[in-house]
Amino acid sequence: MRSVFFSLRTKLFVLIILSLGVVVAPLILFTNQEVARTIQAMEKASLANVLNLVVDNISTKYLNMFTDKVVRVMAERDRLRRTAELARNLWQVLDKSGGQEAPAGGYGRAGGPDAFRGRRGLYMALFRELFESAGALQLYDARARPVAGLGWSAKPLSLAGAVDFKGRPLERLIASRALSPAGEYAVFARKDEGGSGEAVLAFFLPLPEKSMVLAAFVGLADIEREAASSLDSLIATTRERLETLHFYAHGFIAVYRGDGTPVIHRGNPAWTDAALLPAAGLDLARRHGSAVLEAPPPENAPEALRLQGDMAFHMAYFKSLDWYIVAAAPKMEVDAPSIRLVQRQIAISAGAALVILAATLIMAAKLVRPLLLLSQKAQALPRMDLTAADADALFAEGLPTERADEVGGLARSFSLMGQTLARNIRELMETTAAKERMQGELNAARDIQMGILPPPHTAREVADGVALAAMLEPAKEVGGDFYDFFPAPDGRLCLVIGDVSGKGVPAALFMSMTVTLVRYTMAGGLNPAAAMRCVNAALSANNPASMFVTLFIGLFNPADGVLEYSNGGHCRPLVWGKGSFREVKEMSGPLVGVMENASFALRRTRVEAGESCLLFTDGVTEAMNKTGELFGVERLAAICEDREAGSRVELDGLLAAIREAAAAFGEDEPQTDDITMLCFTSRPSPPSSDGWVPT
C-alpha cells in the first residue's frame, strides 16, 4: 500500500492535479470573471440603450412639435405686422381725404370731432372686410387708453395692469416714446370674465402723427390646442414603441411628469408610483440631464419589490416637458445572464478537467514502467564532467532515444537537456570570464574618472584662510556626481559640485564633459553665472539622450568672505558657525543642459571668518531607510551644527560623520545614489609682509 501511495505514477497524477488546480483553475476563474463583467456591462448598456431610445424618440417628436408651433407663431407674427401696417396705411389715406360722413360728436382734430368720427367709422367699415374674425384691432391714445376696437367684442380691450411674458407693463410700453417706429411684439394673457385667460400675440405700431398707437391682436389658443394634440400624439407613439420592446420580467420603463404623475408606464405595475423612485437619482438627473445608480426599493415599498433586492436605475430628465424618463430592472435580473454563462463555463471546464485527469492517469500508468531505464543515467549525472568536450555524447549514450513512444521522447528530451546543460555551463564560464573582464574595465574607468577630479587627500589649504575637504562615493563603479576646486585666475578659490542625471557609464561621460567645460570657462576669467551659461549652451547643443546636470559654481574670496555663485538647480548649500545656521536659498536658474538659451543669475553671499559652508548632492539627503523615510536636510544640519570645523582635519571628520550617520540611517539598505560633499571653512588670512591681502 505504501509503495502504491509513494509510486511515481501516484506522484505524477497528484502533480498534474495540482498543476490543473494552480494554473487552470485561476485561469478559468479569471476568465469567468472577465466574461461575467463583460456580459454585465452589455446588459447595463442594453438598459441604457432602451432609455436612450425612449429619450431620442421623445426628443425627435418634441422637436417636430416645437418646430410646427414656432412656424405657426412666426406666421401669426407676420400676419399681425402686415395687418397693422395695412391699417396704418388706410388710416393715412383716409386722413388725407378728410371724409365728413360720421355722425355728430366724437373724438378728432383736423376737421373737428365729426370729421374724426367719420374717418374712424369709414376706417372701421373698410378694415372689417380685411381682418379675420379671430383677431382684434385697437386704437390707443398717448396715455394707453383705448379709443376704438374691432374684433373679439364691441368693448375696447383695456391694457390696464396687463404685463407681457417678458415682465413689461403694456401701458408703459405703449405710452413710452421709446416704442420703435417699426412696431414691437408682445405676448400676454388676456383675462376673461371668469378670471382665466388665453395667450395673446400683440403687435403695437405707433401713429406718431396722431399721437396714437395701433394694436393688432390674435389669440394663440388654436396653436396651443394643436401643440397639446401633438403632445398627446407623442405620448401615444412612445407608448406604442415601448410595447414592441422586450424588457426584464420585473423591470419597468416609464415616463413621469415633474410632479410624479405617470405619463407612460410599461412593465412592473408596482413602480407606477413615482414616490418609490430614489430621490437622489431624480435630483441628479434634473441637475445633470441623466443619472445612473443602483439603489434598493424604499422601506415603504411593497414586500414583493423589496424581495427583488437592489435595482439598477437609468434616469433622464427632459427639461422642455419637465418629464423624467426612467428605465430600471432588478440587479439580479441584469446579472442573471452572466451568472448562467459562468455556471455553464464552470460545468464545461470541470468536465474537461475530469477527462484530462482520466487520460493522465492512463498515460501515467504506461509511462512509469519504463522510466527506470532513465534512473541510472540521472544518478550518473552528478558525476559527469560537463565541461569536457565529449559531455554531449555522454548524455545520449545508453538512453532509449530510438523508441517512438513517450519514453523515447523523454529519453531524447533528457539527452537534449544534458547537452543544453553542458553548453550552458560552458557559456556561463565564458560569460563569467567576460564579466570579470568588464568589471576590470569598469574599475579602470572608475580610476580614470576619479583621476579627473582632485583627490580628496589633496584638499589642503588651497588658499590663505581656507580649509577644504571633499568626499565622493559613487553608488556604482562609475557615477555622475563630481566636485572640483582650484584657484581662479583672479586668485579667488573656485568651488564646483554637480550631479548628473542617471547612473553608470553615460552619467560618467556626461560628468567628464561637464567638468572639462567648467574648468575651461572658469580659466577664461568668467564669473560663475557667465560660466554656467556657457556650460549650459555647450551641453544643450548636442544632447540626444536629454541628460542634464544640477550644478553649483562658486568663487570664494577669503579676504572678505564673499562667495559669488551661480546655482543651476542644485541642492542649497549650508552655512553655519558662530552660533548661527542658514541655507543659501537663492537659485540662479534651471537645470543645466535642458534649455540651450536658459539664463542664470549671479548671486552673492558671505561666509564669515569662523563659519563653514557645506556643498553636497542629493545622495546625502535622499538616503532612505527601510520605511522609505529620507535622511533629510534637518538631520544633515543637526550634524553640522554639532561640530565646529576649523581645519582640514576637522572637516574630514565632519564629512566622515555625515557619511556614517547616513549609512546608519539607511539600516544596511544598499546605496542607491552617489554621495558627494565639498566643505570649506573661512579663517582670517594674515596679511603678507608687504601688507597685501588677497582679493
Beta strands, then each sheet from edge to edge (+ up, - down):
strand 1: 135-140
strand 2: 146-150
strand 3: 184-191
strand 4: 197-207
strand 5: 212-219
strand 6: 252-257
strand 7: 262-267
strand 8: 290-295
strand 9: 311-318
strand 10: 323-330
strand 11: 466-473
strand 12: 481-487
strand 13: 493-500
strand 14: 549-557
strand 15: 562-568
strand 16: 574-577
strand 17: 580-583
strand 18: 603-606
strand 19: 612-616
strand 20: 675-682
sheet 1: 2+ 1- 5+ 4- 3+
sheet 2: 7+ 6- 10+ 9- 8+
sheet 3: 11+ 20- 19+ 16- 17+
sheet 4: 12+ 13- 14+ 15- 18+
end
